[in-house]
Amino acid sequence: MSKQQKDTASGYTPTFTSSGSALRTLRTGKSNPNWQAAAEFLLERAAPDVRLLVEAATQIQMEKDGLKTDRRELAVRKKSFSLNLNLGWLQWLLIAAAGVGFIALLAWIAQNATLRAC
């Protein structure tokens, strides 16, 4: 009973006498103020396999939402570095032109340096 939520509007603490009544409350949806208490009641009495399934479903949903909290997987993700460049042909052309211009500038500087040394 300590895990069940208290309804703040009326001060009523819902108590369920059977799994059937908790399931009926749960099926009404999240609009029912006792929805969370019903879910907790059913989770407390669930078999270990069902708890494992709920935990796996929660983890899958967190992965889909990008809310990964497993530190081991975050560390693996940080270690692997992949540079993914999805550039168009015009961007590649501009990068190549900038590279050619930079090399031409270096050649011009080297040529002027050798002419002044002579």
MARGU-366931 format. One record per residue: x negated, y negated, z of N, C-alpha, C, O in turn; residue number from 0; residue in three letters. Coordinates in steps of 0.001 Angstrom, whole numbers. Each point is the difference from the previous one (the first is absolute). Layout:
REM MARGU-366931
R; X; Y; Z; X; Y; Z; X; Y; Z; X; Y; Z; NUM; ala
...
//
This chain:
REM MARGU-366931
R; -805; 1190; 0; 805; -1190; 0; -854; -1262; 0; 483; -1055; -412; 0; met
R; -1715; 1124; 852; -840; -1185; 74; -380; -520; -1379; -324; -1178; -149; 1; ser
R; 361; 2047; -866; -364; -429; -1350; 1178; -597; -754; -197; -644; -1031; 2; lys
R; 1411; 841; 1519; 1151; -503; -727; 66; -1518; 137; -302; -560; 1053; 3; gln
R; 706; -89; -2145; 63; -1451; -39; 1262; -496; 683; 1045; 649; -28; 4; gln
R; -1170; -1803; 634; 1124; -607; 677; 612; -1055; -920; -727; -808; -577; 5; lys
R; 2024; 803; 437; 678; -991; -826; -24; -1319; 765; 552; -94; 1097; 6; asp
R; -1195; -930; -1676; -192; -1259; 711; 1288; -797; 132; 132; -795; 930; 7; thr
R; 814; 985; -1826; 1225; -786; 57; 882; 404; 1179; 531; -869; 692; 8; ala
R; -365; 2159; -450; 923; 439; 1046; -695; 651; 1193; 649; 248; 1015; 9; ser
R; -1926; 30; -1105; -697; 662; 1091; 281; 1484; 50; -346; 660; 980; 10; gly
R; 963; -125; -2006; 379; 1410; -57; -1172; 842; -472; -629; -312; -1011; 11; tyr
R; 333; 1385; 1746; -1024; 947; -407; 700; 1227; -564; 669; 725; 737; 12; thr
R; -817; -481; -2050; 729; 1130; -586; -567; 1324; 475; -1215; 173; 94; 13; pro
R; 2105; 754; 203; -396; 1361; 360; 727; 949; -928; 1200; -139; -234; 14; thr
R; -1920; 1084; -281; 572; 966; -919; 58; 1342; 699; -973; 434; 618; 15; phe
R; 2105; 212; -718; 177; 1296; 660; -345; 1155; -929; -246; 1118; 453; 16; thr
R; 231; -1393; -1759; -320; 1072; -936; -725; -576; -1211; 25; -1201; -267; 17; ser
R; -664; 2105; -444; -681; -408; -1218; 1009; -435; -1051; -302; -858; -830; 18; ser
R; 1479; 1430; 854; 1044; -364; -955; 412; -1456; 127; 153; -700; -1002; 19; gly
R; 27; 243; 2242; 398; -1404; 183; -1133; -940; -405; 245; -1072; -552; 20; ser
R; -1482; 1476; 827; -1141; -826; -409; -122; -32; -1515; -328; -1038; -574; 21; ala
R; 591; 2182; -86; -43; 45; -1463; 1088; -870; -619; -242; -685; -994; 22; leu
R; 1457; 709; 1585; 1069; -854; -521; -375; -1468; 119; 263; -784; -913; 23; arg
R; -873; 405; 2026; -441; -1376; 180; -1094; -344; -1002; -9; -1092; -567; 24; thr
R; -907; 2021; 353; -1102; -225; -936; 513; -139; -1428; -545; -787; -775; 25; leu
R; 1572; 1528; 418; 545; -42; -1368; 735; -1301; -292; 175; -360; -1164; 26; arg
R; 256; -349; 2201; 696; -1266; -241; -953; -1053; -544; 435; -969; -623; 27; thr
R; -1723; 1148; 852; -988; -921; -569; -605; -927; 1038; 341; 45; 1182; 28; gly
R; -1237; -877; -1652; -734; -897; 887; 859; -1152; 522; -410; -716; 914; 29; lys
R; 1580; 540; -1482; 880; -1063; 493; 569; 350; 1380; 419; -889; 740; 30; ser
R; -403; 2182; -395; 483; 428; 1316; -1051; -372; 1041; -1175; 326; -170; 31; asn
R; 1580; -1003; 1247; -984; -409; 1019; -640; 1178; 741; -1053; -165; 616; 32; pro
R; 1667; 1339; -667; -543; 1175; 687; -818; 888; -933; -361; 1118; 369; 33; asn
R; 72; -1595; -1552; -703; 788; -1011; -1380; 440; 494; -372; 1164; -150; 34; trp
R; -373; -2079; 729; -1354; 335; 453; 43; 966; 1185; -822; 912; 82; 35; gln
R; 1757; -1102; 817; 127; 905; 1144; 361; 1411; -466; -486; 984; 559; 36; ala
R; 1334; -885; -1577; 371; 1311; -541; -1207; 673; -645; -205; 1203; 160; 37; ala
R; -590; -1980; -886; -1194; 562; -641; -986; 499; 1051; -582; 1073; -158; 38; ala
R; 390; -1835; 1221; -912; 422; 1062; 522; 1243; 715; -779; 888; 348; 39; glu
R; 2100; -819; -126; 600; 1170; 637; -275; 1247; -830; -377; 1040; 541; 40; phe
R; 567; -1143; -1859; -220; 1154; -870; -1484; 362; -99; -338; 1182; -63; 41; leu
R; -545; -2171; 47; -1437; 295; -66; -506; 678; 1272; -887; 853; -57; 42; leu
R; 1453; -1234; 1209; -409; 628; 1256; 354; 1481; 28; -710; 799; 610; 43; glu
R; 1807; -431; -1270; 465; 1379; 23; -343; 780; -1266; 432; 1140; -165; 44; arg
R; -1199; -1745; -716; -341; 652; -1276; -1073; 1064; 211; -792; -55; 940; 45; ala
R; 799; 1007; -1839; -1015; 1055; 15; -1344; -593; -435; -34; -1024; -683; 46; ala
R; -1073; 1663; 1077; -1318; -522; -373; -190; -137; -1512; -674; -923; -457; 47; pro
R; 1258; 1828; -317; -113; -89; -1458; 704; -1242; -535; -490; -658; -918; 48; asp
R; 1633; 350; 1497; 747; -1184; -433; -773; -1261; 360; -54; -938; -795; 49; val
R; -540; 901; 1974; -813; -1159; 402; -1179; -184; -941; -337; -1123; -373; 50; arg
R; -291; 2235; -9; -1113; -56; -938; 454; -533; -1354; -708; -784; -632; 51; leu
R; 1873; 1203; 193; 552; -469; -1265; 305; -1499; 52; -272; -722; -959; 52; leu
R; 829; 261; 2063; 294; -1429; 150; -1292; -809; 9; -72; -1070; -604; 53; val
R; -947; 1583; 1290; -1294; -686; 37; -631; -58; -1390; -566; -1025; -379; 54; glu
R; 657; 2105; -373; -547; 17; -1359; 765; -970; -899; -605; -713; -800; 55; ala
R; 1922; 685; 928; 800; -922; -815; -341; -1454; 325; -59; -844; -894; 56; ala
R; -163; 559; 2162; -382; -1347; 401; -1350; -377; -581; -179; -1120; -480; 57; thr
R; -778; 2047; 518; -1332; -249; -544; 64; -234; -1510; -669; -892; -521; 58; gln
R; 1469; 1687; -174; 148; -171; -1449; 606; -1362; -316; -438; -678; -929; 59; ile
R; 1435; 283; 1693; 623; -1298; -230; -986; -1130; 269; -10; -994; -727; 60; gln
R; -818; 1130; 1759; -1002; -1023; 300; -1024; -97; -1127; -445; -1096; -341; 61; met
R; 70; 2232; -238; -936; -15; -1121; 615; -688; -1206; -674; -752; -704; 62; glu
R; 1936; 1005; 468; 678; -644; -1124; 99; -1495; 199; -105; -766; -957; 63; lys
R; 305; 346; 2191; 131; -1423; 303; -1355; -683; 146; -58; -1222; 136; 64; asp
R; -1020; 1978; -162; -1321; -594; 143; -340; -382; 1421; -826; -885; 222; 65; gly
R; 1440; 1527; 732; -241; -315; 1406; -830; 1086; 664; 263; 383; 1140; 66; leu
R; -1245; 103; -1842; -836; 1089; 494; -712; -440; 1285; -643; -1049; 27; 67; lys
R; 759; 1853; 1035; -636; -352; 1258; -1050; 1016; 429; -638; -162; 1041; 68; thr
R; 460; 1195; -1832; -986; 1007; 347; -1395; -564; -242; -351; -297; -1142; 69; asp
R; -443; 145; 2188; -1307; -651; -117; -974; 815; -844; -839; -567; -699; 70; arg
R; 945; 1879; 759; -904; 828; -803; 215; -253; -1480; -962; -124; -758; 71; arg
R; 2210; 47; 345; 283; -230; -1409; -351; -1416; -410; -386; -228; -1147; 72; glu
R; 510; -741; 2065; -414; -1355; -319; -1507; -74; -181; -490; -723; -867; 73; leu
R; -259; 1481; 1696; -1447; 6; -129; -420; 615; -1327; -931; -487; -641; 74; ala
R; 1601; 1543; 228; -297; 620; -1288; 329; -974; -1127; -738; -93; -980; 75; val
R; 1830; -619; 1119; 403; -942; -1022; -1003; -1146; -105; -251; -497; -1098; 76; arg
R; -328; 68; 2224; -974; -1086; -18; -1320; 446; -616; -674; -789; -661; 77; lys
R; 302; 2049; 874; -1282; 487; -503; 5; 138; -1516; -1011; -267; -650; 78; lys
R; 2119; 674; 92; 52; 199; -1448; 283; -1339; -674; 1032; -626; 240; 79; ser
R; -1966; 200; -1086; 135; -1268; -701; 185; 277; -1476; -832; 652; -630; 80; phe
R; 1897; -1137; 97; 219; 165; -1431; 369; -1356; -580; 919; -667; 475; 81; ser
R; -1643; 277; -1494; 247; -1258; -678; 885; 285; -1202; -414; 674; -943; 82; leu
R; 1592; -1176; 983; 969; 279; -1050; 270; -1290; -758; 760; -850; 463; 83; asn
R; -1386; 702; -1641; 183; -1198; -806; 972; 283; -1134; -293; 773; -912; 84; leu
R; 1424; -1396; 983; 990; 122; -1063; 65; -1334; -730; 946; -769; 170; 85; asn
R; -1956; 506; -977; -66; -1262; -713; 442; 180; -1441; -167; 1071; -584; 86; leu
R; 731; -2126; 16; 410; 25; -1391; -1198; -260; -919; -1092; -320; 469; 87; gly
R; 1308; 460; -1778; -1099; -141; -959; -512; -1439; -33; -1194; -212; -212; 88; trp
R; 2049; -769; 413; -442; -1398; -12; -879; -301; 1214; -976; -743; -105; 89; leu
R; 1323; 1316; 1243; -826; -190; 1189; -1367; 647; -175; -1011; -572; 407; 90; gln
R; 969; 1763; -1012; -1286; 645; -258; -829; -830; -982; -1219; -97; 144; 91; trp
R; 1871; -493; -1129; -696; -840; -971; -605; -1229; 681; -1130; -383; -303; 92; leu
R; 1874; -233; 1219; -519; -1144; 741; -1168; 382; 907; -961; -758; 128; 93; leu
R; 1041; 1905; 487; -1098; 474; 849; -1246; 254; -843; -1106; -357; 406; 94; ile
R; 1278; 970; -1576; -1135; 260; -886; -612; -1310; -493; -1223; -125; -61; 95; ala
R; 2056; -847; -291; -508; -1300; -456; -768; -705; 1110; -1035; -614; -259; 96; ala
R; 1531; 694; 1496; -710; -608; 1128; -1342; 692; 214; -994; -659; 307; 97; ala
R; 957; 1967; -464; -1262; 735; 143; -1006; -377; -1071; -1178; -204; 294; 98; gly
R; 1634; 110; -1532; -892; -399; -1097; -497; -1422; 222; -1172; -294; -238; 99; val
R; 2057; -589; 693; -408; -1382; 283; -1034; -80; 1109; -946; -783; -82; 100; gly
R; 1123; 1592; 1117; -965; 15; 1105; -1362; 506; -462; -1031; -556; 376; 101; phe
R; 1025; 1604; -1187; -1270; 540; -521; -668; -1028; -915; -1220; -157; 37; 102; ile
R; 2014; -546; -863; -567; -1044; -871; -586; -1131; 831; -1048; -540; -352; 103; ala
R; 1694; 177; 1434; -531; -1045; 883; -1319; 430; 616; -936; -796; 72; 104; leu
R; 846; 2043; 375; -1259; 505; 568; -1109; 16; -1045; -1144; -334; 307; 105; leu
R; 1471; 716; -1536; -1001; 9; -1069; -454; -1416; -313; -1189; -221; -227; 106; ala
R; 2094; -736; 208; -355; -1394; -253; -909; -554; 1094; -959; -716; -288; 107; trp
R; 1264; 1052; 1554; -831; -446; 1120; -1397; 606; -118; -996; -696; 195; 108; ile
R; 920; 1971; -508; -1301; 664; -149; -779; -610; -1161; -1210; -191; 120; 109; ala
R; 1860; -117; -1233; -670; -586; -1159; -527; -1392; 332; -1131; -324; -361; 110; gln
R; 1918; -505; 1036; -472; -1335; 391; -1125; 77; 1020; -904; -835; -21; 111; asn
R; 940; 1804; 900; -1067; 148; 984; -1309; 385; -683; -1062; -481; 397; 112; ala
R; 1116; 1338; -1415; -1233; 374; -699; -499; -1139; -879; -1212; -140; -165; 113; thr
R; 2096; -684; -408; -445; -1124; -828; -680; -1077; 848; -972; -609; -448; 114; leu
R; 1460; 369; 1645; -604; -1002; 879; -1322; 492; 578; -876; -803; 321; 115; arg
R; 733; 2092; -191; -1255; 546; 561; -1118; -123; -1027; -1165; -102; 384; 116; ala
R; 1482; 108; -1673; -1016; -86; -1023; -511; -1378; -233; -869; -201; -848; 117; cys
//
